[in-house]
Amino acid sequence: MDHNRLADKNLLVISHGYKHFVKSQVDILAEYFNTVHVCVRYNGFADVASRLPIDGATGFGKDAKIDSEAPDNVRVIGTPLWYLPWDVQREHLLGRQHARKVENQLESYPVSFDLIHCHMSWTAGYVGARLKAALDIPYVLTVHANRDWFETQLQSENERLREAWTNADRLIRVNRRDRSKLEAYNDDVVHISNGYDTDVFERLDSDDACDRLGIDADTPLVFALGTLKPRKGFQHLMHAMTRVHESEPDARLVIGGQGRVRDELESLAESLGIADRTDLLGYVESETLNDWMNAADVFVLPSYSESFGVVQLEAMACGTPVVATENGGSEEVIASEEYGLLVDGPEAHDELGDAVVTALRRDWDADAIESYANKFTWEYVCEEIADLYVDVLEATRKRTLAAVQ
């Protein structure tokens, strides 16, 4: 498709962050456009919460949501919203606040936008629906939500959330299994997966990676990564490791990431008798993270609920096989036992442990794993998104012409 048709267009992005997957996507898509403006919602309360005896706002402030580095034609606009973490009304009231803020901010940016892309149904999608009507331009919504969150949204009585879905010119879902559920609200639902960042994750010599990390390349290494919270299932992976140690007593579990259950995980490792073979790294810088992905003999995602699970692709990009639970997203990533193994769920400790042992002992084809992951680079994914943009703009042009004839 001729992406040059986007070269004179201006894209408006409404999101809940300009870091990680949204930033990776936007920075590549910016190459197709004249300009991209990104309005990023953050909690203004969170910026001052660190000075108060209040929990619940960590990770929602401006610094946590916005990366200061951006391509020359990308303008990032912080949109502060003010709400308390425990405010039960925020799910219904926050959409209006978000929409008003963005509408007011755009008055200071006299740009003629051609297309809106929103990330997250609520509240960004609702803002997109409002702006579509106000600016008379099409809008696209990517529905990012893990399996449990998505099911909660489907059962929600929030009519403004429904408005976000029904008014979109295209709905994008990052997995295939949920398309039919969204088709009840919108006839134009497509599947486009998330991607991984090739600037961060690349295949390296595993022995060299072990040397840089200061670890023994001969020690079986089980690596996991994610926010330390119950949904990610790391507590169950620790239980499964007791099973692994029956067959592979020297196997080491390393978990990267920060979160509120770190103390509980440390206590659990002690009580299970695996603390001497378990490491909780905390936050891991990108370069070091790539080394861990390459040093690992197997990557494990023991999660209860995912929308897709990009972290698995990041491991596969390094030629590392994956063991994951059936969580709503991993089933679509681990499409073959050539790349990894699936187990029923995080609480199936013996099955999870046996799968890890199998993965540690199998002679994997790292070239095949890497080649599979390369189908999910952001560069490849963004070509699909750009094609969708062209389709949406062309459909809008035809409707406009038909209306005036």
C-alpha positions in Angstrom: 0.0 0.0 0.0 1.2 3.5 -0.7 2.1 4.9 2.7 3.3 8.2 1.0 -0.4 9.1 1.2 0.2 9.8 4.9 3.2 12.1 4.3 1.2 15.3 4.4 -1.1 14.2 7.2 -1.1 15.1 10.9 -1.9 12.4 13.5 -3.3 13.0 16.9 -2.6 10.2 19.5 -4.5 10.0 22.8 -2.9 7.7 25.3 -2.2 6.8 28.9 1.5 6.9 28.4 4.4 7.7 26.1 6.7 4.9 27.1 7.1 1.3 26.2 4.7 0.0 23.6 2.9 3.3 22.8 6.2 5.2 22.4 7.8 2.4 20.3 4.8 2.4 18.0 4.4 6.2 17.7 8.1 6.8 17.0 8.0 4.4 14.0 4.7 5.7 12.7 6.0 9.3 12.9 8.2 8.4 9.9 5.0 8.1 7.8 3.4 11.5 8.9 4.0 15.2 8.7 3.5 15.6 12.4 2.3 13.5 15.4 0.9 15.1 18.6 0.6 12.8 21.6 -1.7 13.8 24.5 -0.7 11.7 27.5 -2.9 11.3 30.4 -1.3 11.2 33.9 -2.4 11.7 37.5 -1.3 15.1 38.7 -2.0 13.9 42.3 0.8 11.2 41.8 3.4 13.9 41.4 2.9 15.1 44.9 1.9 11.8 46.5 5.5 10.8 47.2 5.6 13.6 49.8 2.4 12.4 51.5 1.7 9.2 53.5 -0.5 7.8 50.7 -0.2 4.7 48.7 -1.6 3.8 45.3 -0.4 6.5 43.0 3.1 5.2 42.2 3.7 4.9 38.5 0.9 7.2 37.5 2.8 10.6 37.6 4.2 12.6 34.7 7.7 11.2 34.9 6.5 7.6 35.0 4.2 8.2 32.0 6.2 10.3 29.6 9.6 9.8 28.0 11.3 13.2 27.3 13.0 11.9 24.1 10.9 12.0 20.9 11.4 12.3 17.1 11.6 15.8 15.8 8.1 15.7 14.3 6.5 14.3 17.5 5.0 16.7 20.1 4.2 15.2 23.5 1.5 17.0 25.5 1.1 16.1 29.1 -2.6 16.0 30.2 -2.9 16.1 34.0 -6.0 14.6 35.6 -6.6 14.9 39.3 -8.2 12.0 41.2 -7.5 10.0 44.3 -6.4 6.4 43.9 -9.4 5.1 45.9 -12.0 7.4 44.2 -14.8 5.0 43.2 -16.4 7.7 41.0 -13.4 8.1 38.8 -14.4 5.4 36.3 -17.5 7.4 35.4 -16.3 11.0 36.0 -12.8 10.8 34.7 -13.8 10.5 31.0 -15.4 13.9 31.0 -12.5 15.4 32.8 -10.1 13.9 30.3 -12.1 15.0 27.3 -12.4 18.6 28.6 -8.7 18.8 29.3 -7.6 17.6 25.9 -10.1 19.8 24.1 -8.8 22.8 26.0 -5.2 21.9 25.3 -5.7 21.5 21.6 -6.9 25.0 21.3 -3.2 26.0 21.9 -2.1 23.8 19.1 -3.6 25.2 15.9 -3.0 22.0 13.9 -5.4 20.6 11.3 -5.5 16.9 12.3 -6.5 14.3 9.8 -6.8 11.2 12.1 -7.0 10.2 15.7 -5.5 7.1 17.3 -6.4 6.3 20.9 -4.8 3.7 23.1 -6.9 2.2 25.9 -10.7 2.1 25.7 -11.3 4.1 28.9 -10.7 7.0 29.1 -8.6 7.7 26.0 -11.2 6.0 23.7 -14.0 8.1 25.0 -11.9 11.2 24.4 -11.4 10.0 20.8 -15.1 9.6 20.3 -15.7 13.2 21.5 -13.0 14.6 19.3 -14.2 12.7 16.3 -17.5 14.6 16.6 -15.8 17.9 17.4 -13.1 17.8 14.7 -15.1 15.8 12.1 -12.2 13.4 11.5 -12.0 9.6 11.9 -10.6 7.9 14.9 -9.0 4.5 15.5 -9.0 2.8 18.9 -6.6 0.1 20.1 -8.2 -2.0 22.9 -5.4 -2.8 25.3 -6.6 -4.8 28.3 -5.6 -8.1 29.8 -8.1 -10.9 29.7 -9.7 -10.2 33.1 -9.8 -6.4 32.6 -11.3 -6.8 29.2 -14.1 -9.1 30.6 -14.8 -6.5 33.3 -15.1 -3.8 30.6 -17.6 -6.0 28.7 -19.7 -6.3 31.8 -19.5 -2.6 32.7 -22.5 -0.4 32.7 -20.4 2.6 31.7 -22.2 3.8 28.5 -19.3 6.2 27.7 -17.1 3.2 27.4 -19.6 1.7 24.9 -19.5 5.0 23.0 -15.7 4.7 22.7 -16.2 1.3 21.0 -19.2 2.0 18.8 -18.0 5.3 17.4 -14.5 4.2 16.3 -13.9 3.9 12.6 -11.7 0.9 13.4 -11.3 -1.1 16.6 -7.9 -2.8 16.9 -7.6 -5.8 19.3 -4.2 -7.1 20.1 -5.4 -10.7 20.1 -7.7 -12.7 17.8 -9.8 -14.4 20.3 -11.6 -11.2 21.4 -12.6 -9.8 18.0 -16.0 -11.5 18.0 -16.8 -10.0 21.4 -16.1 -6.5 20.1 -18.0 -7.1 16.9 -21.2 -6.8 19.0 -20.4 -3.1 19.3 -18.6 -2.3 16.0 -18.6 -3.8 12.6 -15.0 -2.8 11.8 -12.8 -4.8 14.3 -9.3 -6.0 13.2 -6.5 -7.9 14.9 -3.1 -6.3 15.0 -0.7 -7.7 17.6 1.7 -5.7 19.7 5.4 -5.7 18.7 8.8 -5.7 20.4 11.5 -3.1 20.2 14.5 -4.2 18.1 16.6 -1.4 19.5 16.5 -3.2 22.9 16.2 -6.9 22.2 18.6 -8.7 19.9 20.2 -12.1 19.9 23.7 -12.2 21.4 26.2 -15.0 22.4 24.8 -16.4 25.6 28.2 -17.1 27.1 29.2 -13.5 26.5 25.9 -12.4 28.1 26.6 -14.6 31.2 30.1 -13.1 31.4 28.8 -9.6 31.5 26.3 -10.6 34.2 28.9 -12.4 36.2 27.0 -15.7 36.3 28.0 -19.2 35.5 26.9 -20.2 32.0 26.7 -23.9 33.1 24.0 -23.1 35.7 20.5 -23.7 34.4 18.9 -20.3 34.3 15.1 -19.7 34.5 14.3 -16.0 33.9 11.0 -14.2 34.4 10.1 -10.5 34.1 7.1 -8.3 35.0 5.5 -6.1 37.6 5.6 -7.8 40.9 1.9 -8.2 41.6 -0.3 -11.3 42.2 -1.8 -11.4 38.6 1.7 -12.1 37.2 1.8 -15.4 39.1 5.5 -15.3 40.3 4.4 -16.8 43.6 3.3 -19.9 41.7 6.5 -20.0 39.7 8.4 -20.2 43.0 6.2 -23.2 44.0 6.9 -24.8 40.7 10.7 -24.3 41.2 10.6 -26.8 44.1 9.5 -29.4 41.5 12.2 -28.2 39.1 14.8 -28.6 41.8 13.9 -32.3 42.2 15.4 -32.9 38.7 17.6 -29.9 38.3 18.9 -29.0 41.8 21.2 -26.3 40.6 18.6 -24.4 38.5 18.4 -20.7 39.4 15.3 -18.6 39.2 15.8 -14.9 38.4 12.9 -12.5 38.4 13.2 -8.9 37.0 10.8 -6.1 37.9 9.4 -4.0 40.7 6.2 -4.1 42.6 4.2 -4.3 45.8 4.6 -8.0 46.5 8.4 -8.1 46.5 8.6 -8.6 50.3 6.0 -11.4 50.0 8.0 -13.1 47.3 11.2 -12.9 49.3 9.4 -14.5 52.3 7.9 -17.2 50.1 11.3 -18.1 48.7 12.6 -18.5 52.2 9.7 -20.6 53.3 10.0 -22.9 50.3 13.8 -23.3 50.9 14.8 -21.9 47.5 16.1 -18.4 48.6 19.7 -19.5 47.9 18.7 -20.2 44.2 16.4 -17.2 43.7 17.2 -13.6 42.8 14.8 -10.7 42.6 16.6 -8.1 40.5 14.2 -5.1 40.8 14.2 -2.7 37.9 16.5 -3.9 35.1 18.0 -1.4 32.6 17.4 -2.2 28.9 21.0 -3.3 28.1 21.2 -5.5 31.1 17.7 -6.9 30.4 18.9 -8.0 26.9 21.8 -9.8 28.5 19.4 -11.6 30.9 17.1 -12.6 28.0 20.1 -14.1 26.1 21.7 -15.7 29.2 18.4 -17.5 30.1 17.9 -21.1 29.2 14.1 -20.6 29.4 11.9 -17.6 29.9 8.7 -18.1 32.0 5.5 -16.1 32.0 3.3 -17.6 34.8 0.6 -15.0 34.5 -3.1 -15.3 35.2 -4.2 -12.8 32.6 -2.7 -11.1 29.5 -3.9 -9.4 26.4 -1.0 -10.6 24.3 2.3 -10.8 26.2 5.0 -8.9 24.4 7.6 -10.0 26.9 7.5 -13.5 25.5 8.5 -12.1 22.0 11.3 -10.2 23.6 12.7 -13.4 24.9 12.2 -15.2 21.6 14.0 -12.4 19.8 17.0 -13.5 21.7 16.5 -17.2 20.6 15.2 -18.1 24.1 12.3 -20.6 24.4 9.3 -19.7 26.5 7.1 -21.5 29.1 3.8 -19.8 29.7 0.4 -20.3 31.2 -2.8 -20.2 29.2 -3.8 -16.6 30.1 -5.7 -15.1 27.1 -2.6 -13.9 25.3 0.2 -16.5 25.5 -1.9 -19.0 23.4 -1.5 -16.7 20.4 2.2 -16.0 20.9 3.3 -19.6 21.5 1.8 -20.9 18.3 3.9 -24.0 18.2 6.0 -26.2 20.6 8.9 -25.3 18.3 9.0 -22.0 20.2 7.8 -22.8 23.7 5.4 -24.7 25.9 2.0 -23.9 27.4 0.5 -25.1 30.7 -3.1 -24.8 31.9 -2.6 -22.1 34.5 -0.2 -20.7 37.1 -1.7 -22.8 39.9 -0.8 -26.1 38.2 2.5 -26.1 40.0 3.6 -29.6 39.0 2.7 -29.1 35.3 4.5 -25.8 35.3 7.6 -27.3 37.0 7.6 -30.2 34.6 7.4 -27.9 31.6 10.3 -25.8 32.9 12.4 -29.0 33.2 11.4 -30.1 29.7 12.4 -26.8 28.4 15.8 -26.8 30.2 16.6 -30.2 28.8 15.3 -29.8 25.2 17.7 -29.0 22.4 15.9 -25.9 21.0 16.4 -24.4 17.5 17.3 -20.8 18.5 17.4 -19.7 14.9 13.8 -20.8 14.4 12.7 -19.1 17.6 14.4 -15.8 16.6 12.9 -16.0 13.1 9.4 -16.4 14.5 9.8 -13.4 16.8 11.0 -11.3 13.8 7.5 -11.4 12.5 6.4 -9.2 15.4 8.9 -6.3 15.3 7.4 -2.9 15.7 8.6 -2.1 12.2 6.5 -4.9 10.8 3.5 -4.2 13.0 3.5 -0.5 12.1 3.3 -1.3 8.4 0.0 -3.0 9.2 -1.2 0.0 11.2 -0.2 2.4 8.4 -2.1 0.3 6.0 -5.2 0.6 8.3 -4.7 4.3 8.5 -4.8 4.6 4.7 -7.9 2.5 4.5 -9.7 4.6 7.1 -8.8 7.9 5.5 -9.9 6.6 2.1 -13.2 5.3 3.4 -13.8 8.7 5.1 -13.0 10.5 1.8 -15.5 8.3 -0.1 -18.2 8.9 2.5 -17.6 12.6 2.3 -17.8 12.7 -1.5 -21.0 10.6 -1.4 -22.6 12.9 1.1 -22.1 16.0 -1.2 -23.3 14.4 -4.4 
